[in-house]
C-alpha cells in the first residue's frame, strides 16, 4: 500500500472496496455493522499505520447511497522520508504487495 502517484495519492486511491469486501479482507466478524467495523477495526488499523510508518498518511473517503456507506476509498498521502545521517536504526520498510492474496 505504499505505492502512490506523484500528487501524493490525492486523486488515485490506493485501495477501493465495498465495506463488506474490506471487512472480509481484514478478518472482521460478519456480525459487525459498518459503524462497528469502522470504529473497532478500520480506524485503529489506519491510526496504527499512520503512527508506526513515518512517511505514510492514510486517509479514507466514504461513498454513500442515502445514509448507507456503499464504497470506500483509502488514499495514501505519501511523504517520502529522507534518511537522516544520524539515524543508526533507520531501516526502510520493504515494498510488499499486500493484496496479492485477494486478487
N, C-alpha and C positions, 0 to 999 in steps of 0.2 A: 503494500500500500504506500510505499514511499515515493513511487513514481508520480510526477506531476508535470504539467506543462509549464511554459515559461511565464505565464501570467499568474503564477503562484496558485494554480488549482481553482481559480475562481469561476472559470467557465467550463471546465472539464471535470465532471465528478469522478472521483476515484472508485466509488462503489455505488451502484444503483440496484435497488431491490425493493420488493414489497415487504411490508413489516413481517408477514408470515415467513417469507424466504429467509430474511435476515435472522429471525428468531430460530429457525431450523439450523442455519449455519452456525449460530453461536451457542446452540445447545440449550436454549431456554425451555422451561416446561411448557407443554402445549396448553395448559390451563391459563397461562398469563394473557391478559388483555394487552393492548398496545401500551397503555399507560403504565402498567406494572412492568412490562418488558423494558420500556424506556427508562423508568425510574430505577429498577433493580439491576439491569444488565447492561443496557446500551450506554447510558450516561456515565456510570462508573468505569466502564471499559475505555471510553473515549477520554475521560479525565485522567486515567492512569497512563494511557499512551501519551497524552499531552505533557504529563509531568515527567515521565521517565525518558522520553526521547526529545532532546533539546530542539532539534531542527524540524519538528513536526507540530502542526496545529490543526487538529481535525475539527471540522465544522459540519453540522447536519442541517439539511433542509428537508422539510416535510411537504409532500404534495397531498392535498386533501380533496375529497369529494363530499361536499357538505361539511359535516364535522368529523367524518371518518378519515383517518390517515390511510391513504392507499399506495403511496410511493415515498421511498426515502432515498435521498442522495447524500453521500458523505463526501465532503471535499477535503483535500489536504492542502492547506496553505503552507507550502514547503518553503522553509527558510534555511538555506544551506548554512551549516555551522562550520566556520573555518577553524581548523585545529589550532589551538594555542600552543606555542612552542614550550610553554611551561607546564602543559598538561602531560604528566607522565602516564596517567592511567587512561588516556584517550584511546578508545578503540571504536572504529566506525561500525555502525550497525549493518550487518550483511543484507544485501538486497535479495529478498526471497519472494517468490510468487505464492502468497498465502492462499490464493483462490484456486490453485490447480486441482484440488480435490473436489471442488464443487462445480467444475465445468462439465 
